[in-house]
Amino acid sequence: MQLAIDAGHGYVKALSSRGGRCVFPALIHPAPATVDLGDFAGTALTRIEGDAYLVGQSAQRLAAPLWSRDKAVDTDTLRLILVAAARLGAMGPVRLATGLPLAWYGAGRQGLQKALQGYGGTVVLPNGDTHRLWFESVVVLPQGVAAAGPVLDQDAYAAGPYLIVDVGYRTTDFIVVTKQSAGSLDFDPLAAGSLEIGMHTVYSTLAQHLTDTHQTVFTAAQVAAGDSLVVRGRRIEIIADRTAQETRVARSIVQGLLAKLDSQMDQVLGLVAVGGGSNLLAQAIPGVIQPPEPQWANTRGYLAALLAMEGLRGRLSGMNS
């Protein structure tokens, strides 16, 4: 089974070569002791090698977002990737493609590949389904670069240079990509990098603002989840405050891009915004291109690359047999 899993700091997104997909918050926490309420309430537990965890939505009240730069030694990241594979129905050996932010890719890809190669276990999902699986092969790809392929392959994009900007939860990756007339893509390593700013900056800043204003503690997860909050018996609308923070963060991203790219920002056919925070750039820069389902661009790129590599290996094997 071939899987592409984008284990971001905000969400885990996964695609299967068989057409399945799943997405859930990148949150995991050991299951706490709770009061037994019988049939009136239950806790959605996921068991990994017998240990019980809250994963995704059920962990929002307790878990902090993943924040490690080195995903290879972050056991929670590895567990979330394993759970994502189980949620897609994986059993037995899995061929996996995943990725890292551009600025971390060179230093971290070998470590992450080594940590995931052979990694596996038994996962029991909240519905009782049991999955025994392991990753028999692992490909680690650079974010942004992976996203460019499925997007620029479309006929609507003429030959020429484009700026791909992937606005994620913790980081914003960018790279200038030139589409050749034959359809191939050239990536410019001198016009690529990562800014440590993203949707978490919006939510954490807003949470601190509301905490200071109302003198009660709010978390980034709380302010990201809805358009209002309850404070001492009153419902407080937060849409305007959140929009203000989004505008501020969007401007910071634009300033960061200008500082890194300078005049190259003006020498592209278009700025293509992908990632879960792509709306930030669409609001800040007129004419920004948002492809359909921009938050899935990297995951689709991982899967396409994996299938292409396996197809090439298959053809070479046939030639040598």
C-alpha positions in Angstrom: 0.0 0.0 0.0 1.3 3.5 -0.9 0.6 6.4 1.4 1.5 10.1 1.4 1.3 11.6 4.9 1.9 15.3 5.6 2.4 15.5 9.3 2.3 19.2 9.8 2.4 21.2 13.0 -1.3 22.0 12.6 -2.9 19.1 10.8 -2.1 15.7 9.6 -3.2 15.0 6.1 -3.0 11.6 4.4 -3.7 10.2 1.0 -3.8 6.6 -0.2 -3.0 5.3 -3.7 -6.4 3.6 -3.4 -8.2 6.9 -3.2 -8.7 7.3 0.5 -8.0 10.5 2.5 -8.1 11.7 6.1 -7.2 14.9 7.9 -7.1 15.6 11.7 -5.5 18.0 14.1 -1.8 17.2 14.8 -2.5 16.6 18.4 -1.8 13.6 20.6 -1.9 13.1 24.4 -1.8 10.1 26.7 -5.3 9.3 27.8 -6.0 10.8 31.2 -8.1 9.3 34.0 -11.7 10.3 33.6 -15.0 10.0 35.5 -17.0 7.0 34.2 -20.4 8.4 33.0 -21.6 5.1 31.5 -23.7 5.6 28.4 -23.9 9.4 28.8 -20.4 10.1 27.7 -17.3 8.3 26.4 -13.8 9.1 25.3 -12.5 8.3 21.8 -9.3 6.4 22.6 -6.7 5.3 20.1 -4.4 2.5 21.3 -0.9 2.3 20.0 1.0 -0.9 21.1 -1.5 -1.2 23.9 -1.1 2.4 25.3 -4.2 4.6 25.1 -4.0 8.1 23.6 -6.3 10.9 22.7 -5.6 11.8 19.0 -6.8 14.7 16.8 -10.0 16.4 17.8 -10.4 14.5 21.0 -7.0 15.8 22.2 -7.7 19.5 21.7 -8.3 20.3 25.4 -5.1 18.7 26.6 -2.4 18.5 23.9 -0.1 21.2 22.8 0.8 21.5 19.1 3.9 19.7 17.9 6.8 22.1 17.8 10.0 20.1 17.3 12.3 21.0 14.4 13.7 17.4 14.5 10.8 15.2 13.6 13.0 12.1 13.6 13.3 12.2 17.4 9.7 13.5 18.0 7.9 10.3 19.0 4.6 12.0 18.8 5.1 12.9 15.1 5.9 9.2 14.4 2.8 8.1 16.3 0.6 10.5 14.4 1.9 9.2 11.1 1.2 5.7 12.2 -2.3 6.6 13.2 -2.9 8.4 9.9 -1.9 5.2 8.1 -4.3 3.1 10.2 -7.1 5.5 9.6 -6.6 4.9 5.8 -6.9 1.2 6.4 -3.3 0.2 6.1 -2.3 -3.3 7.1 1.1 -5.0 6.8 3.9 -3.3 4.8 3.4 0.4 3.7 5.4 2.4 1.2 5.4 6.0 2.6 6.1 9.4 1.3 6.3 12.4 3.6 8.1 15.7 3.9 9.8 18.5 5.8 9.9 22.3 5.5 12.5 23.6 3.0 14.8 25.1 5.6 14.9 21.9 7.6 15.0 19.5 4.7 18.8 19.2 4.2 19.6 18.6 7.8 16.6 16.5 8.7 15.6 14.3 5.8 18.0 11.4 6.5 17.2 11.3 10.1 13.4 11.3 9.5 13.8 8.6 6.8 15.8 6.4 9.2 13.4 6.9 12.0 10.4 5.9 9.9 12.0 3.0 8.0 10.8 -0.1 9.6 8.7 1.8 12.2 5.3 0.3 12.9 3.0 -1.2 15.5 -0.5 -2.2 16.3 -3.1 0.6 16.2 -6.6 0.1 17.6 -8.8 2.9 16.4 -11.7 4.3 18.5 -14.2 2.2 16.5 -12.4 -1.0 17.5 -10.7 -1.6 14.1 -7.2 -3.1 14.6 -4.3 -2.4 12.2 -0.9 -4.0 12.3 1.4 -2.1 10.0 4.9 -0.9 9.3 6.7 1.3 6.9 8.9 -0.9 4.6 10.1 2.0 2.5 10.2 5.8 3.2 10.7 8.8 0.9 11.2 12.2 2.4 10.5 15.2 0.2 10.8 19.0 0.5 7.6 20.9 1.1 6.7 23.5 -1.5 8.8 21.6 -4.1 6.4 18.7 -3.7 3.4 21.0 -4.0 4.6 22.6 -7.2 4.2 19.5 -9.3 0.5 18.8 -9.0 -0.3 22.5 -9.3 1.9 23.6 -12.2 1.2 20.4 -14.2 -2.2 21.9 -15.0 -2.6 23.4 -18.5 -3.9 26.6 -17.1 -0.3 27.5 -16.1 1.8 28.8 -19.0 5.5 28.2 -19.3 7.5 30.6 -17.2 8.5 31.3 -13.6 6.2 31.1 -10.6 6.6 31.8 -6.9 5.1 28.9 -4.9 4.3 29.9 -1.3 3.2 27.3 1.1 1.6 28.9 4.2 1.5 26.2 7.0 0.8 26.2 10.7 4.3 26.9 11.9 6.3 27.7 8.7 5.8 29.4 5.4 7.9 27.8 2.6 8.7 29.5 -0.7 10.5 28.7 -3.9 10.7 30.1 -7.4 9.8 27.4 -10.0 10.1 27.7 -13.8 7.8 25.7 -15.9 9.4 24.7 -19.2 7.5 24.6 -22.5 7.7 20.8 -22.4 6.1 20.8 -19.0 9.2 20.0 -16.8 9.9 22.1 -13.7 13.1 23.8 -12.8 13.5 24.7 -9.1 15.7 27.6 -8.0 17.6 26.8 -4.7 18.8 30.4 -4.5 15.2 31.6 -4.3 13.9 29.2 -1.7 13.6 29.0 2.0 11.3 29.0 5.0 9.9 31.7 7.2 9.0 30.7 10.8 5.6 32.2 10.7 2.2 30.8 9.9 -1.3 30.2 11.1 -0.1 29.4 14.7 1.2 33.0 14.8 -2.4 34.2 14.2 -4.0 31.9 16.8 -1.3 32.3 19.5 -1.3 36.1 19.2 -5.0 36.3 19.3 -5.2 33.9 22.3 -2.8 36.1 24.2 -4.7 39.2 23.3 -8.0 37.7 24.5 -6.3 36.4 27.7 -5.0 39.8 28.5 -8.3 41.5 27.7 -10.6 39.2 29.6 -8.3 38.0 32.3 -9.0 34.3 31.7 -6.7 31.9 29.8 -7.5 31.0 26.2 -5.4 28.7 24.0 -4.6 28.8 20.3 -6.8 25.8 19.7 -9.8 27.5 21.3 -9.6 30.7 19.2 -9.0 28.6 16.0 -12.1 26.5 16.6 -15.0 29.0 16.4 -16.2 32.5 15.9 -17.1 33.2 19.5 -16.1 32.4 23.0 -17.9 32.4 26.3 -16.6 34.7 29.1 -18.3 34.8 32.5 -21.8 34.3 31.1 -21.4 36.4 27.9 -20.7 35.3 24.4 -17.8 37.2 22.9 -17.5 37.5 19.1 -13.9 37.1 17.9 -14.2 37.3 14.1 -13.0 40.9 13.9 -10.1 40.3 16.2 -9.0 37.2 14.3 -9.3 39.1 11.0 -7.0 41.8 12.3 -4.4 39.3 13.4 -4.6 37.5 10.0 -4.0 40.8 8.3 -1.0 41.5 10.5 0.5 38.1 9.9 -0.1 38.3 6.1 1.8 41.5 6.0 4.7 40.0 8.0 4.8 37.1 5.5 4.9 39.5 2.5 7.7 41.5 4.2 9.6 38.3 4.8 9.3 37.3 1.2 10.4 40.7 0.0 13.5 40.5 2.3 14.5 37.1 0.9 13.5 37.6 -2.8 13.5 41.4 -3.4 12.9 42.1 -7.1 12.3 38.4 -7.9 8.8 38.9 -6.4 8.0 41.1 -9.4 9.6 38.8 -12.0 7.2 35.8 -12.0 4.0 35.0 -13.9 2.1 34.5 -10.7 2.3 33.9 -6.9 0.7 30.5 -6.2 -0.4 30.2 -2.6 -0.9 26.7 -1.1 -1.2 25.3 2.4 -3.8 25.7 5.1 -3.0 29.4 5.5 -3.1 30.3 1.8 -6.1 32.6 2.4 -3.8 34.9 4.3 -1.9 35.8 1.1 -5.0 35.9 -1.0 -6.3 38.6 1.3 -3.0 40.6 1.3 -1.8 40.4 -2.3 -4.1 41.1 -5.3 -4.1 38.5 -7.9 -2.7 35.6 -5.8 -3.5 32.2 -7.4 -5.1 29.7 -5.1 -5.5 26.2 -6.7 -8.4 23.9 -5.6 -7.9 22.4 -2.2 -4.6 24.2 -1.6 -4.1 22.6 1.8 -3.6 19.2 0.0 -1.0 20.4 -2.5 2.0 18.9 -0.6 0.3 15.6 0.2 -0.7 15.2 -3.5 2.9 16.0 -4.5 4.3 13.4 -2.1 1.9 10.7 -3.5 2.6 11.6 -7.1 6.4 11.5 -6.5 6.1 8.1 -4.8 4.1 6.6 -7.6 6.4 8.1 -10.2 9.5 6.6 -8.5 7.9 3.2 -8.1 6.8 3.3 -11.7 10.4 4.0 -12.8 11.8 1.3 -10.6 9.2 -1.1 -12.1 10.2 -0.2 -15.7 13.9 -0.6 -14.9 13.3 -3.9 -13.2 11.4 -5.1 -16.3 14.3 -4.0 -18.5 16.8 -5.9 -16.4 14.8 -9.1 -16.2 
